[in-house]
Amino acid sequence: MEKTLRVNPKKVKILAALRGIYTNEELAHRAGITQRTLSNIMSGKGARLDTVASLAGALSCHPFDILMADGFPSPHMDAPAIPA
C-alpha cells in the first residue's frame, strides 16, 4: 500500500501565479501530469510522492513547500509584505 500525501491547493495557486502559470491546464502540462490528476490534488485527494515532486518541480519549489501537515497550521503565504 502506497502512502499518499495531501497538497495545499492555496499554496499551489499562489506559487503558480508567482511563476506566471494561470491555468490548471498549463500547470498540469508543465508538471507532466494529467488535468484530472491535478484536479484531484486540488480538491484535496491524496497524491503519490512522485506526483508531488513533479508538481513542485513545475512550481520551482521544494515538495515540502506545497504539502499539508496534519495538526499544524499553514504558514500565511498571503500575508501582506512588510513595507521597505
Summary of the structure (lengths in Angstrom):
residues: 84
radius of gyration: 12.9
end to end distance: 49.9
largest distance: 49.9
contacts: 195
relative contact order: 0.24
helix: 46%
strand: 5%
